[in-house]
């Protein structure tokens, strides 16, 4: 099964002032993606997710700035970066990775670039919009939220795109002094 461990964030507009994403999938920051997860390993992955979650206090996360993969000249994916809380998200991704490695999963081959996908560039109109946003939206701030859980989601492919289904939620303990 295709699955991923992520932090969910509030819905993001594709463009400042434009409507939010369609399709029902929540905006998220992927910490680990599994192209082909053996369903028999789900209990181990859930336990690893829970250990990583318990080892991290809830934290504030600001979504700000824009970037693109593979680069700003040839964007295929437009994304929002992180401000406040970026180091916490990176540390949490490291804990998830360490817990997964401890149960026999290979380390992620690519480095971790914390981001939330705004949209994929699928045609010339998307490319023009991405280039326009990249040239004018570097300082864009999309808001701030408190991260209180990790989620494990299955990614079901369809003709209209992927549909994400929550398989498990792991709570992060409240930070000292948080309400």
C-alpha positions in Angstrom: 0.0 0.0 0.0 1.0 3.6 -0.6 1.1 5.4 2.8 2.8 8.3 4.6 3.4 9.8 8.0 2.6 13.5 8.2 1.7 16.6 10.1 -1.6 18.0 9.1 -1.9 21.8 8.6 -4.8 24.1 7.9 -6.1 24.3 4.3 -3.9 26.5 2.1 -5.0 28.6 -0.9 -3.3 27.8 -4.2 -2.7 31.5 -4.6 -3.1 34.3 -2.0 -6.8 35.2 -2.1 -7.8 32.1 -4.2 -10.0 29.3 -3.0 -8.5 26.5 -1.0 -7.6 23.1 -2.4 -10.3 20.7 -3.6 -10.7 17.0 -3.3 -11.0 16.6 0.4 -7.4 15.9 1.2 -6.0 17.9 4.0 -2.8 20.0 3.6 0.1 18.2 5.2 3.8 18.1 5.7 5.0 14.6 4.8 7.6 13.2 7.2 8.0 9.8 5.6 6.5 8.3 2.4 6.1 4.5 1.8 5.8 3.6 -1.9 4.8 0.0 -1.1 4.2 -0.6 2.6 3.5 -4.3 3.4 0.2 -4.2 5.4 1.6 -6.8 7.8 4.0 -4.1 9.0 1.3 -1.7 9.8 1.3 -2.5 13.6 5.1 -1.9 13.7 4.8 1.4 11.8 1.9 2.6 14.1 4.1 1.7 17.2 7.0 3.6 15.7 4.8 6.6 14.9 3.5 6.6 18.5 7.0 6.4 20.0 8.1 9.4 17.8 5.0 11.4 18.8 5.4 10.7 22.5 9.0 11.9 22.3 7.9 15.4 21.0 5.9 18.1 22.7 3.3 20.0 20.7 4.7 23.1 19.0 3.7 26.1 17.0 4.3 26.0 13.2 4.2 29.0 10.8 3.7 28.4 7.1 5.5 31.0 5.0 7.6 31.5 1.9 7.3 29.7 -1.4 9.6 27.3 -3.3 9.5 24.8 -6.1 10.8 21.4 -7.0 13.1 20.8 -8.8 13.8 24.5 -8.9 12.2 27.9 -9.4 13.1 28.1 -13.2 11.4 24.7 -14.0 8.7 24.2 -11.3 6.9 20.9 -11.2 5.7 21.3 -7.6 5.0 24.7 -5.9 5.3 24.5 -2.1 5.1 26.6 1.1 8.0 26.5 3.5 8.2 26.7 7.3 9.1 29.6 9.6 8.5 29.3 13.3 8.7 25.7 14.4 10.8 24.6 11.4 13.5 23.1 13.6 10.8 21.2 15.6 9.4 19.7 12.4 12.8 18.7 11.2 13.6 17.1 14.6 10.3 15.3 14.5 11.0 13.9 11.0 14.4 12.7 12.4 12.7 10.9 15.3 10.2 9.3 12.9 13.1 8.2 10.7 15.1 6.8 13.7 12.1 4.8 15.0 11.5 3.4 11.5 15.2 2.5 11.1 15.1 0.7 14.5 12.4 -1.7 13.1 14.2 -2.4 9.9 13.2 0.4 7.4 16.0 1.8 5.3 16.7 5.5 5.7 15.0 7.9 3.3 17.3 8.1 0.3 16.6 11.8 -0.3 17.3 14.5 2.3 14.3 16.0 4.1 13.1 19.3 2.8 10.2 20.4 5.0 7.4 21.8 2.8 3.6 21.7 2.2 2.6 21.2 -1.4 0.4 24.0 -2.8 -0.1 22.4 -6.3 1.6 20.3 -9.0 2.4 21.9 -12.3 0.5 19.8 -14.9 0.1 22.3 -17.8 1.2 25.6 -19.2 -1.4 27.5 -17.1 -0.1 26.0 -13.9 3.5 26.8 -14.9 2.6 30.4 -15.6 0.8 30.7 -12.2 3.8 29.0 -10.4 6.3 31.3 -12.0 4.1 34.4 -11.2 3.8 33.3 -7.6 7.5 32.5 -7.2 8.5 35.9 -8.5 6.2 37.8 -6.2 5.3 35.6 -3.3 8.6 34.8 -1.4 7.5 36.6 1.7 4.0 35.2 1.7 2.7 34.1 5.1 0.0 31.5 5.2 -0.6 31.4 8.9 0.3 29.6 12.1 -1.0 26.5 13.8 -0.3 24.3 16.8 0.9 20.8 15.9 -0.6 18.3 18.3 -0.4 14.9 16.4 1.1 12.8 13.7 -1.0 10.9 11.2 -0.5 7.8 9.2 -2.5 7.9 6.0 -3.0 5.6 3.1 -2.8 7.2 -0.3 -5.3 5.6 -2.7 -4.6 6.4 -6.4 -7.5 7.2 -8.7 -7.9 8.8 -12.2 -8.6 12.1 -10.5 -5.6 12.0 -8.2 -4.7 10.5 -4.8 -7.3 10.2 -2.0 -5.9 10.1 1.5 -7.5 8.0 4.3 -6.4 8.3 7.9 -5.2 5.0 9.3 -3.9 6.2 12.7 -3.4 9.4 14.7 -0.6 9.7 17.4 -0.9 12.5 19.9 2.1 14.7 20.8 2.1 15.6 24.5 1.3 19.2 25.4 4.3 21.5 25.7 5.1 22.7 29.2 3.0 25.8 29.8 0.6 25.3 26.9 -3.1 25.7 27.3 
